[in-house]
Amino acid sequence: MIGHKGLTVIPKKKYTCQLDYSMTLVSVSLDPKAKIGERASLFLMKDDIKFLLCTLRQGVQENFKLDLPFFKNEKITFYSESTGKSPLNLVMFHEGSTTNSEDDSEIENELNEKLEEELETKIEKKLEKENNQKKKGNNQNKKGNNQKKKANNQNTKGNNQKKKGNNQKKKGNNQKKKEASPNKKRKEPSVEEKSKIQEKELMEIDDVKPKKKQSQSKKITQQSPKKRRKNKKK
């Protein structure tokens, strides 16, 4: 029974299988989604020896036909190197007995399962890397926010100290003003106030003069008759 089989080779991934029947590699093609100028090479690894089968380049040569047979019980490994991420698509024909259709489906299923597992592990690693980068970025943002808060607290502390110093200066200035206020010169009295003061002083003088006359008259009355005569003669 003759059939065909396809295999997708992702760059930098090895695909190894033990053949249960003869198989022939007939064509290799570059993925249609490859970018212009992207280059990919297919290698065959056998007995730890690496053989270059073909090199394809988008926009120059995207397909390559060949007739490379592999035999039953032969162990082969395909490997791809690319300047991008585009895979290579392989087409193979094989011959087997009438009972080999089930074996073919099993092999195909095994290869597909391997591809799926490799893709899943690749996706998981990529997601894990992205999550770690996000966590790292969040931690850096938190650290930056904490530093900003610390700087703001220091600024508020400095402002409070400045306010305290200004209040102390104001208090000192007020005390100086208070101490200097008694030493201020008194206001000079107006003309009317001066005249009132002068009148008051004159009245006080007038009040004092009669008292002096009375005291002199009392002294004269208290003198003896002889002293009175002497005083009269004078």
C-alpha positions in Angstrom: 0.0 0.0 0.0 1.4 3.4 -1.0 0.6 6.5 1.0 2.0 10.0 1.8 2.9 11.7 5.0 3.5 15.3 6.0 5.7 16.6 8.7 6.2 20.2 10.0 9.7 21.0 11.3 9.9 24.1 13.6 13.3 25.9 13.8 15.8 24.6 16.3 13.6 21.6 17.2 14.7 18.0 16.5 12.2 15.4 15.2 13.4 11.8 15.6 11.6 8.6 14.5 12.3 4.9 14.0 10.9 3.8 10.7 8.7 0.7 10.6 8.6 0.8 6.8 10.5 2.3 3.8 9.9 6.0 3.2 11.0 8.6 0.6 11.3 12.3 1.2 10.0 14.0 -2.0 9.6 17.8 -1.2 10.4 20.5 1.2 8.6 23.9 1.3 8.9 27.1 3.3 5.8 28.2 5.3 3.7 30.7 3.2 3.6 33.1 6.2 7.4 33.6 6.1 8.6 37.2 5.7 10.3 38.3 2.5 14.0 37.5 2.7 13.6 35.0 5.5 15.9 32.0 5.1 15.5 28.4 6.5 17.7 25.3 6.1 16.8 21.6 6.6 19.3 19.2 8.0 19.3 15.4 8.3 21.0 14.0 11.4 22.1 10.3 11.2 24.6 8.6 13.5 25.5 12.0 15.0 26.4 13.4 11.6 24.6 16.5 10.3 23.7 16.7 6.6 22.3 19.8 4.8 19.5 18.8 2.5 18.3 22.2 1.3 18.1 26.0 2.0 15.0 27.9 1.1 14.4 31.7 1.0 11.1 33.6 0.9 10.8 35.5 -2.4 13.7 33.6 -4.1 13.0 29.8 -3.7 10.2 28.6 -1.5 10.1 24.9 -2.6 12.6 22.2 -3.2 12.0 18.7 -4.8 14.1 15.7 -4.0 14.1 11.9 -4.0 15.7 10.8 -0.7 14.8 7.2 0.4 14.9 5.9 4.0 14.6 2.2 4.9 12.7 0.1 7.4 14.1 0.2 11.0 16.2 3.2 10.1 16.5 5.9 12.7 16.4 9.4 11.3 16.3 13.0 12.8 15.2 16.2 11.0 16.4 19.6 12.2 15.8 23.1 10.9 17.7 26.4 11.3 16.0 29.7 10.3 16.6 33.5 10.4 13.0 33.8 11.6 10.4 31.6 13.2 8.8 30.1 10.1 8.7 26.2 9.9 9.4 23.9 7.0 6.8 21.5 5.6 8.0 18.0 4.5 6.1 15.6 2.2 7.1 11.8 2.2 5.8 8.7 0.4 5.9 5.3 2.0 5.2 1.7 1.1 3.8 -0.9 3.5 1.7 -4.1 3.7 -2.1 -4.1 3.7 -2.0 -4.2 7.5 0.3 -1.1 7.8 -2.6 1.5 7.5 -3.2 1.3 11.2 0.6 1.5 11.9 0.8 4.6 9.7 -2.0 6.3 11.6 -0.4 5.5 14.9 2.9 6.9 13.8 1.2 10.0 12.5 -0.7 10.4 15.7 2.6 10.0 17.7 4.3 12.7 15.6 1.3 15.0 16.0 1.2 14.4 19.8 4.9 15.3 20.0 4.4 18.4 18.0 1.5 19.4 20.2 3.5 18.8 23.4 6.4 20.8 22.1 4.1 23.7 21.2 2.4 23.5 24.6 5.7 23.6 26.4 6.9 26.4 24.3 3.7 28.4 24.9 3.9 27.7 28.6 7.5 28.8 28.8 6.6 32.0 26.9 3.7 32.8 29.2 5.8 32.1 32.3 8.5 34.4 31.0 5.9 37.1 30.3 4.4 36.7 33.8 7.8 36.9 35.4 8.5 40.1 33.5 5.2 41.6 34.5 5.8 40.7 38.2 9.3 42.3 37.9 7.8 45.4 36.4 5.1 45.6 39.1 7.8 45.2 41.8 9.8 48.0 40.3 6.8 50.2 40.1 6.0 49.5 43.8 9.6 50.3 44.7 9.4 53.6 42.7 6.2 54.5 44.4 7.6 53.8 47.9 10.6 56.0 47.1 8.3 58.8 45.9 6.3 58.5 49.1 9.5 58.6 51.2 10.6 61.7 49.3 7.2 63.4 49.8 7.3 62.6 53.5 10.8 64.2 53.7 9.5 67.3 51.9 6.5 67.7 54.2 8.8 67.2 57.2 11.1 69.9 55.9 8.2 72.3 55.3 6.9 71.7 58.8 10.4 72.5 60.2 10.4 75.7 58.1 7.0 76.7 59.4 8.1 76.1 62.9 11.2 78.2 62.4 9.1 81.0 60.9 6.7 80.9 63.9 9.6 81.1 66.3 11.0 84.1 64.4 7.6 85.8 64.5 7.4 85.1 68.3 10.8 86.6 68.8 9.9 89.7 66.8 6.7 90.2 68.8 8.7 89.9 72.1 11.2 92.5 70.8 8.3 94.9 69.9 6.7 94.3 73.3 10.0 95.1 75.1 10.6 98.2 73.0 7.1 99.6 73.4 7.6 101.1 77.0 10.7 103.0 75.8 8.7 104.8 73.1 8.6 108.6 73.5 5.4 110.0 74.9 3.3 112.1 72.7 3.8 115.8 73.2 0.6 117.5 74.5 -1.4 119.7 72.2 -1.6 123.6 72.6 -4.9 123.4 74.5 -3.5 120.7 76.9 -0.5 122.9 77.5 -2.6 125.9 78.3 -4.7 123.9 80.7 -1.6 122.6 82.5 -0.3 126.2 82.8 -3.6 127.4 84.3 -3.6 124.5 86.8 -0.1 125.3 87.9 -1.0 129.1 88.3 -4.0 128.2 90.4 -1.8 125.9 92.6 0.6 128.8 93.1 -2.2 131.2 94.1 -3.4 128.7 96.6 0.1 128.5 98.2 0.8 132.3 98.6 -2.0 133.1 101.3 -0.8 130.2 103.3 2.7 131.8 103.5 1.2 135.2 104.7 -0.8 133.5 107.3 2.2 131.7 108.6 4.1 134.9 108.8 1.3 136.6 110.7 1.2 133.8 113.2 4.9 134.1 113.7 4.6 137.8 114.4 1.8 137.3 117.0 3.9 134.6 118.7 6.9 137.1 119.1 7.5 138.8 122.4 6.7 142.5 122.9 10.3 143.5 122.8 10.9 141.8 119.4 7.8 143.5 118.1 9.2 146.9 119.0 12.5 146.1 117.4 10.7 145.0 114.3 8.7 148.2 114.3 11.8 150.4 114.7 13.3 148.5 111.7 
